[in-house]
Amino acid sequence: MDLKILQNELNITIRNIPDFPKPGIQFKDITTLLNNAKVFTMLMEYLESRYKKLNLDYVAGIESRGFIFGAALATRLNIGFVPIRKKGKLPSTTVVEKYALEYGFDEVEIHIDAFMNIKNAKVLLIDDLIATGGTAEASIKLIKSIGGNCIEACFLLKLLGFDAVDRIKEYTEVFTILDV
């Protein structure tokens, strides 16, 4: 699968919603990608091809859209999927990481035994979009805190005008498919 072809298909498929959820925001609606079997399959085939040679142990997805892409990719790679959730959503013992928002803070968590005692588990972090990078940075710290090695952070979309990718590169490699 050629990346340029995939990028073109994603540009056509992902819907832009102006002024949502508030004025001035150009929302990238991925539901139009998810219900397009052809393009979603192209995306998964591309990601599978990119990551199968890395011999990953897990794909970790950030709540909630990272769950969709992460679980689908983990299945294709025949490895486990690990959810990274907002605080208070996981039922067993967790590790929590706080991160800054524009106004205030939020927290994400991961099960302490998510990597099933695999030392230095090779983990791919995935989410649909990176903007400010706070959630991604916190997620990488969580992966490391329970003994994982975040090999790369993958994002379907990178919002232009933010320095998040440079910040995340301090922790791991970053791959984005489409700059919007």
Secondary structure, 3 states (H helix, E strand, C coil): CCHHHHHHHHHHHCEEEECCCCCCCEEEECHHHHCCHHHHHHHHHHHHHHHHHHCCCEEEEECCHHHHHHHHHHHHHCCEEEEEEECCCCCCCEEEEEEEECCEEEEEEEECCCCCCCCCEEEEEEEEEECCCHHHHHHHHHHHHCCEEEEEEEEEEECCCCCHHHHHCCCCEEEEEEEC
